[in-house]
Amino acid sequence: MQSRTRRALWFGALVGLGLACGAVKTDGPTAIVVKVLLNEGHGTRILYITGVDDTPVDVFSGQYRPEQPSPMQLPTGQSVRILLDDSLAGTPINITVVGLDVDNVPIEANTARVTPVARQETMVTVKLTLYGQADGGTGGGPGDGGAGDAGSCQCTTGCCDQTGQCAEVDAGRGTHVAFVGPVGAACQGACSLLGSDHYSVDAGCGCGTGPSCGSGLRCEQGRCRCDGTSDCSGCCSNSTTCVPSALNIGSGMRCGSGGQQCESCSTGVCTVSGTCGACSTASDKCCSGASTTDVGFPTCRRNDGACQACDVARTDRCVAPTVANAFETCSCGTNGKCGALQACVGGTCVQLP
């Protein structure tokens, strides 16, 4: 299938860096104005922005804005104008924005959907989510769980939940101490069920002898591992690193999705979905890089055909994508993916204390 990357005529500059694009125009060329809301104070110095339709075909090639990392952290409210060919009017486009630090390490990201209107500018806002925040505190600190009744706490091995009992949960991979708080006192939050295996008052949440695992990794026998059960949004490199597919668009060197091993694209280029070109395969299989794999929890198939790795602590099955969640096919029962401070137990999202 022919690429559409040439149908995006010009990629605008960041408004927030003083190269103002002006107000959104109701007449003129067909364009998208992307407004990016960042989490300030976390070190984002450069944005990587991509656009892909539902085929999926790249509407425009991935671009860094600014072209070089900013000497200062970027403030929130950055905007960029993308001029499009008029033929793209009415075509839904998925805009993915990744915020990276000065070493090109991803900090935050999100995707928003927009349908451009012919001969005018269409605004879309992308609110970025911190990788650690999205995984319920996988950065090693406590989450935002509620407090238990400290006066009735009888636990001698950990903190107590709201009933005064030792706070533990079985998330389908063995009993796991998931809650944060001093021994014999009320719990103050929760560690990531996927990325940690213990909590200590001195060091916080951790995996083995180190901190909790980062985004797209799971803690197994005290080590951080990347695979099809680690909720990796892209592909796994050497089973220890989750490489977000949005960082590899067009490179073809480390391409993949759903926590499958990264591959090199011998034909085509790596799309934002982590596939070497458009994915065309049976519904019981999904695409990753240049390969296909069988669909079955915890490997699900997104609506663009790419593989999706599920968080086994917060989901328990694959479901068909919906309009509201076009690319989220991992679910706990029929409730969708559980929240950061929830566990999926028997098809129901259970709130952690």
N, C-alpha and C positions, 0 to 999 in steps of 0.2 A: 504494500500500500504506500502511496506517495506521501512523503512527509509534508506537513503543513507549516513547518518552521519558517518558511519564507513569507508566510501570510501575516506575520507580525512585523510591521514595517520599521518600528523604532521603539527602543526601550528607554523610557524617560529617566531622569535623575531624581534622587531623593530630595523631597521638599525640605525635610528636616536638616539637610546639610547646607541650606542656603541657596540651592539651585532651584528656586521656586518654579513650579509648573503652573501656578495660577489656579483660579477657581474652576470647579467642574463645569464644563460647557455643555449646553443643551443643543447646540448645533455646531457642525464642523465634522472632523474626521471621526470614524468609529474608533473608540478607545476604551480602555479600562483604567480606572484610577484605583490603585491598591493602597489602602491605608493599613499600616502595620502597627498593632499595639503590642509593645514589648513589656517584659518584666524588668523594670529598671534596677540597676545595681547588681546584675548578675554577669556582667562582662561581655555582652554582645557587642561586637565591633563591626560586623559585616553581615549582610543579608544575602541569601541565595534564593532566588525566586524562579519558579517554573510554572508552566501552564500546559495542561493536557486535556484533550476532550475525552468522551466516553468510549472511544474506539479501543484502546487508547492511542492517540497520536499526539506528538508534541505540537502544540499550537505555536510556541516559540521556544527556542533553546534556552537552557538555564543560564541565568545571568547573575553576577555578583553586583550588589549596589551597597555602598560605593564600590568602585572597581578594586580598590585596595582597602584593607582594614583601616577603620578610623583610628586616629591616635587616642581618642576618648571613647568611652562607652556611648552607644547610641541612645538617645532619649526616645521615649515612646511617641507614637503619633507620626512616624515616618510615612511618607507617601511617594508613590512612583507612578508615572503615567506610561501605559503601553499602547502604542498606536497599532491598530489591527487593519487588515484588509476588510473591506465592506462585506465580503462573502462570509465572514465569520459571525455576522450579526445573527442572533437567534440560536447560536450554537452554545450549549452549556459548557463552561470551561472550569476545570478544577485548578485553582491557584494554590500552590504549596510554597510556603515561606519558611526557611530554616535560618535561625539566628546562630552565628558561630562566633567563637572568641578569637583572639589574635593568633592562635595556633591552628585555626580552622577546625576546632573541635565543636560539634553541635551542642548548643545549650538549650534551645527552645525551638519549637516548630508547630505548625498547624496548617490545615487546608480549609479553604472556603470555596464555595461554588458561585459562579456569576454567569449570567447570560447577557452578553453585550447587545446594545440596541444600535441599529444602523444610524450613522451620521450624528452620533452624539457620544458623550462620555458616560460611562456607567461606573458608579462607585461600589467597591467591595471592601469590607473590613476583615482583616485576618488578625485574630487575637491569639498570640503565641502562648503555648503552654510549656512550662519547664519540664524537661524530661524527668527529673527526680520527683517533681510535684505530681506529675501525671501518674507515677508509679507508687504513690502513697508514701513518699519519704524515703526513696531508695538511696538518697544521698547520705544516709547515716544518722540523721536527726529524727526526733520524734514527730509523729503526725499530729492530727488535731482531734484525737479521740476524746470522749467524755470521761469525766472522773467518776470513780466508784465511791462507795461509802467507806471512808478510811476508818471510821470508828468500829465497823464490824468486820474488818479484814482479818482473816485467820490464816492467810497463806504464809508459809515460811520459806517458800522457794521462789517467789516472784510477787508481782503486784496483784491486786484484786479487782475483779469486774464489779458491776453495779449490784450484784447479789452478794458480794463479800467473798466469793469463791476465787480460787486461783484462776487467772485468765489464761486459758489455753484454747486452741482451736485445731480441729483436724480438717485440713484443707485438701484432703485426698492424697496426701503424700506423707502421712505420718503426723503424729501430734507435734505441734509446732508452737513454741512460746512466741506469741505474736505481739504482746502488749508491752508498752513502755511505762516504767514507774519503779520506784524503790520497793524492795522486798518488804512485805507487810503493810504497804500503804496503797492508796487508791491509784489505779492506772491513770496515766496522764496522756496517753496516745498509743500509737501502734507502729510497729516496724512493718516493712513490706513483707507480705507473706511469701512473695516470690524471690525477693532479692536478699533475704537475711535469714539467719538461723538462730540468732540469740540477741539478747539485749543485756548490757551491763551499765550500771550507773555511771561509771567512769568514762566509758568509750561510746556509749549509745548503741544503736543497732549495728550489727556486723554479720559477716559471713566468714566462718572459720576464724583465722587470726587477723583478718583485715576488716575494712569497712563494708557496709552493704554493697551489693552489686549495683552497677549502673543500669541505665535504661537498656532494655532488650537482653538482659542477662538474668540468669537464675542461680540461686545458691544450691549446690549439690555437694554433699560431703565436705563442706567447708571450702569449696572453690566456686568461683563464678564461671558459669558456662553459658554459651550461646548455642541454641538449637531450636528445633521446631516447637518446643514447649516453653520458650523463654520470652515470648511476647515481643520478639524482635521485629521492627517495622521494615527491615531490609534483609540483608543476607549476613551470614556468619563467616568470619575470617578466622581460620585456625581454631574454631570452636571456642574462642575466648573473647572475640570482639564483634559487636553488632555494628554493621556498617549501614546507616540509613540509605535507602535507595535514592533519596532525593539528592544525595551528594555525588552520585555516580552517573547522572544522566549524561548520555552521549559518550562516556568514557569507554564503556564496553569491557573494562578490565576487571572490575569487581561488581558484578551484576547479580541480583537475586532478590527474592522476597520470601516472606513467611518463615524466616529463620533457617532456610536452606543454605547450603554452602555456596559462597560466592563463586561465580564463574566468569569466564571471558567470553564476550560475544564475538564469534567468528564471522557472523553476518548480522547486519543491522546494527543499531545502537541501543544502549540501555535506556529505557523509558523511565518516567517518574514512578511507574508501578514496579520497577525492578525486573522487567522482562526484556529480552532482546527483540525489540519490535513488538507488534501487536500480538496478543495471545489468542489463538484459535484452537480450542481443544474441547473434548467432551466435558459435560458438566460434572463428571465424577473425577476429574483431574484439574489441577491448577498449574500455572506457569511460574517458573522461577529461573531467571537468566535465560539460558537456551534450552532448559529441560522442563519436563513435566513430572508431577508426582501425584499420587493418589490422594483424594480428598477424604478426610476422616479426622474427627477431633483428636488432637488439638491443631491439626492443619485444616483450615477452612479455605473456601474459594470466594474471593471478592467479586463484585459485579463486573470488574474489568478483566476477570480471569486469573489475576495474580493470586499467589498463595498468601495466606495470612496465618501467622503463628499466634496462638491463643495464650493468654495468661491463665494457667491451670488453677490458680488460686481464686480467680474472680469469674471464671466461665466454666461451663461443662459440656457445651455442644456447639455445633454449627447450625446457623439459621440462614434463611435467604435474606439478602440485603433489602432495606426499605428505602423509601424516599428520604426519610430523615437521617438514616445511617447507611448511605450508599456503599461505603467501603468497610463497615464494621459488621462482620458475619460471625464473630465469636459471641456467644450469649450464655447467660445463666438462666436455664429454663427458657421462658419466652420474655424475660425481663430485660434483655440486653446485657451488656457488660456491667458487673457490679462496680460500685464506687471505690475510690482509693482506700477507704477505711471500712470496707465490707469484704465478706468472704462468701463464695458460692457454696451452699450446702444443700444438697438434694434439690437442686433446681430453684432455690430461693436465695436471694441476697440477704445475708445476715449482717446487721450492723455491729461493728466491733465497738466495745465500750470505750 
